[in-house]
Amino acid sequence: MIIRYLGHSSFYLTSPKGAAVVIDPYSDYVPFSFPNLEADVVVVSHEHRDHNAIRRVQGTPVVVKRTADFPVEHEVPIKRTGETLKFMGLPTFHDNFGGRRRGPNTVWHFFWDGVHFVHLGDLGHLLTDQQLQQLGKADVLFLPVGGKSTLGPAEAGLVINQLNPNLVFPMHFQVPGLEDLALCDTPLEAFLSRMARVEDQATTAYEVDQAKLPMQTTIILLRA
């Protein structure tokens, strides 16, 4: 599987057979350049405009959102590749106050070629024991680290301990141009300084192979 970082909290995943998934596309008020690309599926963690800009994804993708206040499952057949993707949504919150400040958030997770992918969206709190039981161990974790409206560096480190992932892709951190948008307030370096194993790929994409997952949690840095 290939993971491509699109900026902010958005990623483009493609399978060996060619199925393509975009997670959390952002609108043009976020200072990244969203590429012209097609996808079979768009996954949305919550209805904020830096995560739900479905219109920016080309083609006629199936849109996966959570529409209930309990865990949900979506099964999406991809006819052109012969694959069937199953997405599981876990209700969480965008803050540490039961959603009273910033509303709901969905943690989406799915298994692809034996690898368990977990995208935390704009998670704003540590996971409960019940949520951890429902999620299980993550192999690949997409983790917000920039604070203010999501997990900050310290909380992000605690969630890593909770999910014990092999690979972590940090997201939703402060970069030039975000200062006035009230989305996050902490740069990536504040999170990285707490981590023992960091690999800077100096590129936009990374190939995930189940047989080559590192034994120890490794932070993977990608360029947008």
C-alpha positions in Angstrom: 0.0 0.0 0.0 1.1 3.5 -0.7 0.4 6.4 1.7 0.7 9.9 0.3 0.5 12.9 2.5 -1.7 15.7 1.1 -1.2 18.2 4.0 -3.0 19.0 7.3 -4.9 15.8 8.2 -5.4 14.5 4.6 -3.9 11.3 3.2 -4.2 9.5 -0.1 -4.0 5.7 0.1 -3.7 3.3 -2.8 -3.8 -0.5 -2.7 -1.6 -2.8 -4.9 -4.7 -3.4 -7.0 -5.3 0.3 -7.5 -8.2 1.2 -5.2 -7.8 4.8 -3.9 -9.0 6.4 -0.7 -8.8 10.0 0.4 -9.2 10.8 4.1 -10.2 14.2 5.3 -9.8 16.5 2.3 -9.6 20.2 3.3 -11.1 23.3 1.7 -9.0 26.0 0.1 -8.9 28.2 3.2 -6.2 25.8 4.5 -2.8 26.9 3.2 -1.9 23.7 1.4 -2.2 23.0 -2.3 -4.7 20.1 -2.6 -3.7 18.1 -5.7 -6.0 17.1 -8.6 -6.6 13.4 -8.0 -9.3 10.8 -8.3 -10.4 8.4 -5.6 -12.9 5.5 -5.2 -13.7 6.5 -1.6 -13.6 9.7 0.5 -13.6 9.2 4.3 -14.6 12.2 6.5 -13.9 12.3 10.2 -16.2 15.3 11.0 -18.0 18.2 9.4 -15.4 21.0 9.7 -14.2 22.5 6.5 -10.6 21.6 7.0 -11.7 17.9 6.9 -14.9 17.6 4.7 -14.1 19.2 1.3 -15.4 16.3 -0.7 -15.8 18.5 -3.8 -12.0 18.7 -4.2 -11.7 15.0 -5.0 -12.2 14.1 -8.6 -14.3 11.3 -10.0 -17.4 9.9 -8.3 -16.1 8.6 -5.0 -18.3 6.9 -2.4 -18.4 9.1 0.7 -18.0 7.5 4.1 -19.3 9.4 7.1 -20.7 8.5 10.4 -24.4 9.1 10.6 -25.2 7.6 14.0 -24.1 8.0 17.7 -22.7 4.5 17.9 -20.0 2.5 16.1 -20.8 2.0 12.4 -19.5 0.0 9.5 -19.5 0.7 5.8 -18.7 -1.9 3.2 -17.7 -0.4 -0.2 -17.2 -2.6 -3.2 -14.6 -1.3 -5.7 -15.8 -2.8 -9.0 -12.8 -1.7 -11.1 -10.3 -3.5 -8.9 -12.5 -6.3 -7.5 -11.8 -5.2 -3.9 -14.3 -4.6 -1.1 -13.2 -2.1 1.6 -14.8 -2.2 5.0 -14.5 1.0 7.1 -15.4 1.0 10.8 -16.2 4.3 12.5 -15.8 4.8 16.3 -17.6 7.8 17.9 -15.3 10.2 19.7 -15.1 13.9 20.4 -13.2 16.9 19.0 -12.5 18.1 22.6 -12.1 16.9 26.1 -15.6 18.0 27.2 -17.8 15.4 25.6 -18.1 17.5 22.4 -19.6 20.5 24.0 -17.0 22.8 22.6 -16.1 21.5 19.2 -18.6 18.7 18.5 -18.2 15.1 17.5 -15.3 13.3 15.8 -15.1 9.9 14.2 -12.0 7.6 14.4 -12.1 5.6 11.2 -10.2 2.3 11.0 -9.9 -0.4 8.4 -7.8 -3.5 7.5 -6.1 -3.5 4.1 -3.9 -6.4 3.1 -3.6 -7.5 6.7 -2.6 -4.0 7.9 -4.8 -2.2 10.5 -5.0 1.5 9.6 -6.4 4.0 12.2 -7.1 7.7 11.4 -7.9 9.6 14.5 -9.4 12.7 12.8 -9.5 15.6 15.2 -9.5 13.5 18.3 -9.4 15.8 21.4 -9.0 13.4 24.3 -7.4 10.1 25.4 -9.2 7.0 24.4 -11.4 5.2 26.9 -10.9 1.6 27.9 -14.1 0.7 25.9 -12.8 2.6 22.8 -9.4 0.8 23.1 -11.2 -2.5 23.2 -13.2 -1.7 20.1 -10.1 -0.5 18.2 -7.5 -3.0 19.2 -3.9 -2.5 18.2 -3.1 -0.2 15.4 -0.4 -1.0 12.8 -0.5 2.4 11.1 -1.7 5.4 13.0 -2.6 8.8 11.6 -2.2 11.1 14.7 -3.0 14.8 15.3 -0.2 16.4 17.4 -0.7 20.2 17.1 -2.8 21.0 20.1 -5.4 23.8 20.6 -8.3 21.9 18.9 -6.9 18.4 19.0 -4.4 16.3 20.9 -1.2 18.2 21.8 2.3 16.6 21.9 2.0 15.2 25.4 -1.5 13.7 24.8 -0.4 12.4 21.4 2.4 10.5 23.1 -0.1 8.9 25.5 -2.3 7.8 22.7 0.7 6.2 21.1 1.2 4.2 24.3 -2.5 3.3 24.2 -2.6 1.9 20.6 1.1 0.7 20.3 1.3 1.3 16.6 4.2 0.2 14.4 4.1 3.3 12.2 2.9 6.8 13.1 2.1 9.6 10.6 1.8 12.9 12.5 -0.7 15.4 11.2 -2.7 18.5 12.1 0.2 20.6 13.4 1.1 24.3 13.2 2.8 25.4 9.9 3.2 28.9 8.5 -0.2 30.2 7.3 -2.2 28.4 10.0 -1.6 30.9 12.7 -4.8 32.9 12.3 -7.1 29.9 11.7 -7.3 28.6 15.3 -6.8 25.0 14.2 -3.6 24.2 16.1 -0.9 26.1 18.0 2.1 23.7 18.3 4.7 22.9 15.6 5.7 19.4 14.7 9.0 19.7 16.4 7.4 19.8 19.9 6.0 16.3 19.2 9.1 14.9 17.6 11.3 15.9 20.5 9.4 13.4 22.7 9.8 10.5 20.3 12.7 8.0 20.2 12.5 6.8 16.6 11.9 9.3 13.8 12.4 8.8 10.1 12.3 11.8 7.8 11.4 10.4 4.3 11.9 13.9 2.6 9.2 12.9 0.1 5.4 12.9 -0.1 4.8 9.1 -0.1 5.6 5.9 1.8 5.1 2.3 1.0 3.6 0.1 3.7 4.4 -3.6 3.7 3.0 -5.9 6.4 6.1 -8.0 6.4 8.3 -5.0 6.9 6.5 -3.2 9.7 9.1 -2.1 12.4 8.9 -3.9 15.7 9.2 -0.6 17.6 7.0 2.4 17.1 8.5 4.6 14.3 7.4 8.1 13.4 7.3 8.7 9.6 7.6 12.2 8.3 6.2 13.0 4.9 6.2 16.2 2.9 2.9 17.7 1.6 
